[in-house]
Amino acid sequence: MEGKGQKIDIKKFLPHRPPMLLVSNMPYIDDTSVTTEFHIEENCLFVEDQYLMEAGLIENAAQTCSAIVGQRYFDKEDLEGTSNKLIGYISAIKRVVIHQLPMVDDILVTKANLLSRYDTGELSICTINCMTFRNDDLIVDCTLNCLIHEV
């Protein structure tokens, strides 16, 4: 899977579905970085009193981060997500700073960069730095450890 300048339908690569799906588009991905977008809708599971709560921001970051490592398990030409099935977990939240909670109808842009990675056949363990922006304002800065494995 490779997407540079094209919007890949990330729903085809994540097991999540609304209201747990917290990414809308993936306009960029390469071997060590990814950018996703998320339009916050009122029916989102993590919206309370018109705000996306902290757990929703962390889940958005985790879903974004999983795309970097998870792409290794798919064929390069696979833009439909049919060549594999994966499960991902947050194994540790190493650091998280939430500057502000976004509101319904905001569009978030989340950018993640791979810091380290260890692969063992069907399992990948990684550390990823992730930043979420609303209107170019940094609202979340975090570092997550994730596990990705084939099912």
C-alpha positions in Angstrom: 0.0 0.0 0.0 1.4 3.4 -0.9 -0.4 6.7 -1.1 1.4 9.9 -2.0 -1.0 12.6 -3.0 -4.1 10.3 -3.3 -6.8 9.8 -0.7 -6.8 6.1 0.3 -10.0 4.9 2.0 -8.5 3.9 5.3 -11.8 2.1 6.2 -10.5 -0.7 4.0 -7.4 -1.1 6.1 -8.8 -0.7 9.7 -11.2 -3.1 11.4 -13.0 -0.1 13.0 -16.4 1.1 11.8 -18.5 4.1 13.0 -18.9 5.1 15.7 -15.4 3.7 16.6 -13.8 4.8 13.3 -11.9 8.0 14.1 -10.2 8.7 10.7 -12.0 9.8 7.6 -9.2 10.0 5.0 -5.6 9.2 4.6 -4.1 11.7 2.1 -0.5 10.6 2.6 1.5 7.5 3.7 5.0 6.3 3.2 7.3 3.8 5.1 7.8 6.0 8.1 5.0 8.6 8.2 1.3 9.1 7.6 -1.2 11.9 7.6 -4.9 11.3 8.3 -8.0 13.5 8.4 -11.0 13.2 10.7 -14.3 15.1 10.4 -15.9 15.0 13.9 -19.5 14.1 13.7 -22.1 14.4 16.4 -22.8 10.6 16.4 -19.1 9.8 17.2 -18.9 7.6 20.3 -16.4 9.9 22.0 -18.4 13.1 21.6 -19.8 14.6 24.8 -21.4 18.0 25.0 -20.3 18.8 21.4 -16.6 18.1 22.2 -14.4 15.1 21.2 -13.2 13.8 24.5 -9.6 12.8 25.4 -10.1 9.1 24.8 -11.3 10.0 21.2 -8.2 12.0 20.5 -6.0 9.1 21.7 -7.9 6.6 19.6 -7.6 8.9 16.6 -3.8 9.0 17.1 -3.7 5.2 17.5 -5.7 4.5 14.4 -3.4 6.9 12.5 -0.3 5.3 13.9 -1.4 1.8 13.0 -1.4 2.7 9.3 2.4 3.1 9.2 3.3 -0.3 10.5 0.2 -2.1 9.3 0.9 -1.3 5.7 3.8 -3.8 5.7 1.2 -6.6 5.9 -0.5 -5.5 2.6 0.6 -5.8 -1.0 2.1 -2.5 -2.3 -0.6 -2.3 -5.1 -3.5 -3.1 -2.7 -5.6 0.0 -2.4 -8.7 -2.0 -1.4 -7.3 -3.6 1.8 -8.1 -7.2 0.6 -4.7 -8.8 1.0 -4.7 -9.2 4.8 -6.5 -8.8 8.1 -4.8 -7.1 11.1 -5.5 -6.3 14.7 -3.7 -3.4 16.4 -3.4 -2.5 20.1 -2.0 0.5 22.1 0.5 -1.3 24.3 1.6 1.8 26.1 0.9 5.5 26.1 4.4 6.9 26.7 3.4 10.5 26.6 0.3 12.5 25.8 -0.3 16.3 26.0 -3.8 17.5 25.1 -3.8 21.2 24.6 -7.5 21.6 23.6 -10.6 19.6 22.9 -12.0 19.9 19.4 -15.7 20.3 18.7 -18.3 18.6 16.4 -17.8 19.7 12.8 -14.0 20.4 13.3 -11.7 18.6 10.9 -8.5 17.2 12.5 -5.3 16.5 10.7 -3.2 13.9 12.4 0.5 13.3 11.5 2.5 10.4 12.8 6.2 9.5 12.4 7.8 6.1 13.2 10.5 6.3 15.8 11.3 2.6 16.2 10.1 -0.8 15.1 10.7 -4.4 15.8 9.2 -7.1 13.5 8.7 -10.8 14.3 7.0 -12.4 11.4 3.3 -12.0 12.2 3.8 -9.3 14.9 5.2 -5.7 14.8 6.0 -3.6 17.9 6.6 0.1 17.3 7.0 3.5 18.9 5.4 6.3 17.1 5.2 10.1 17.6 1.9 11.7 16.7 0.6 15.2 16.5 -3.0 16.3 15.9 -3.9 19.7 14.5 -7.1 21.7 14.1 -6.8 24.7 11.8 -3.0 24.5 12.0 -3.1 24.6 15.8 -1.4 21.8 17.6 -4.0 20.2 20.0 -2.5 16.8 20.8 1.1 15.7 21.0 1.8 12.1 22.0 4.1 9.1 21.7 2.5 5.6 21.6 3.7 2.1 21.6 1.6 -0.1 19.3 1.4 -3.8 18.5 0.1 -4.9 15.1 -0.4 -8.6 14.2 -2.0 -10.7 11.5 -5.2 -12.6 12.3 
